[in-house]
Amino acid sequence: MKRKQLLGLLFMAATIFTACSNKTENKTENNNQLKKETNMGTIALTKTEFLEKVANFETSPKEWKYLGDKPAIVDFYASWCGPCKSIAPILEELAQEYEGQIYIYKVDTEKEPELSSAFGIMSIPTLLFIPMEGAPQMAKGAMPKSAFKEAIETILLKSLENKK
């Protein structure tokens, strides 16, 4: 009889811990959703989103026309790429630092091979710096945060200052 009571108590304890665990997961999911809404961070793009937010190279293959309302950086990366992983936290920090001034988009070359091909991406990471006016500029390879900041200030934000 004691054995049945012990098993029953263990079953109840397991049920309680599982329920608490699920509540914690739900809280974490809710917190992450709230965090996404309040802190923009980098923005993952599919080909369809790229065509809508960045440039529709299908309808205008010979002319670059940026569709965004703020300058942007597009990071072409892959999840298995070491240098891509090393710059990912830098890009997240920069997205927070320059929130409201620029967009930082990410394109997974493994999931979006057609998009990568359209831009001739042969090595990763490759970064596309897109000012509000003029042609975008590409940079290949990982860069330190200071180089990113310099590029943001001189290529992306300086074009806005000249406009004023």
WOCOR-V666798 format. One record per pair of residues at least 4 apart in sequence whose C-alpha atoms are under 8 Angstrom apart, sorted by the first residue. I is the first residue (numbers start at 0). GAP is how many residues later the second one is. Records with the same first field share a line. If there is no record, write none. Layout:
I: GAP / GAP
This chain:
0: 4
1: 4
2: 4
3: 4
4: 4
5: 4
6: 4
7: 4
8: 4
9: 4
10: 4
11: 4
12: 4
13: 4
14: 4
15: 4
16: 4
17: 4
18: 4
19: 4
20: 4
21: 4
22: 4
23: 4
24: 4
25: 4
26: 4
27: 4
28: 4
29: 4
30: 4
31: 4
32: 4
33: 4
34: 4
35: 4 / 5
38: 57
39: 55 / 56 / 59
40: 51 / 52 / 54 / 55 / 58 / 63
41: 49 / 50 / 53 / 61 / 62 / 63 / 64
42: 60 / 61 / 62 / 63
43: 61 / 62 / 63 / 64
44: 4 / 5 / 60 / 61 / 62 / 63
45: 4 / 61 / 66
46: 4 / 65 / 67 / 68
47: 4
48: 4 / 5
49: 4 / 5 / 6
50: 4 / 5 / 6 / 7
51: 4 / 15
52: 14 / 15
53: 12 / 13 / 14
54: 9 / 10 / 11 / 12
55: 4 / 5 / 9
56: 4 / 5 / 6 / 7
59: 4 / 5
63: 71
65: 64 / 66 / 67
67: 4 / 64
68: 63
69: 31 / 32 / 33 / 61 / 62
70: 30 / 31 / 32 / 58 / 59 / 60 / 61 / 85 / 86
71: 30 / 31 / 32 / 33 / 57 / 58 / 59 / 84
72: 29 / 30 / 31 / 32 / 54 / 55 / 56 / 57
73: 30 / 31 / 32 / 33 / 53 / 54 / 55 / 56
74: 29 / 30 / 31 / 32 / 50 / 51 / 52 / 53
75: 30 / 31 / 32 / 33 / 40 / 45 / 48 / 49 / 50 / 51
76: 4 / 7 / 29 / 30 / 31 / 32 / 47 / 48 / 49
77: 6 / 30 / 31 / 32 / 46 / 47
78: 5 / 6 / 29
79: 5
80: 4 / 43 / 44
81: 4
82: 4 / 41 / 42 / 58 / 59
83: 4 / 40 / 41 / 58
84: 4
85: 4 / 56
86: 4 / 55 / 56 / 57
87: 4
88: 4
89: 4 / 55
90: 4 / 13
91: 4
92: 4
93: 4 / 5 / 55
94: 4 / 7 / 8 / 9
97: 4
98: 4
100: 56
101: 54
106: 5
107: 4
108: 4 / 6 / 7
111: 4
112: 4
113: 4
114: 4
115: 4 / 5
116: 4
120: 5
122: 17 / 18
123: 16 / 17
124: 15 / 16 / 17
125: 12 / 13 / 14 / 15
126: 11 / 12 / 13 / 14
127: 8 / 9 / 10 / 11
128: 7 / 8 / 9 / 10 / 26 / 27
129: 5 / 6 / 7 / 25 / 26
130: 4 / 5 / 24 / 25 / 26 / 28
131: 24 / 27 / 28
132: 26
142: 4 / 5
143: 4
144: 4
145: 4
146: 4
147: 4
148: 4
149: 4
150: 4 / 5
151: 4 / 5
152: 4 / 5
153: 4 / 5
154: 4
155: 4
156: 4
157: 4
158: 4
159: 4
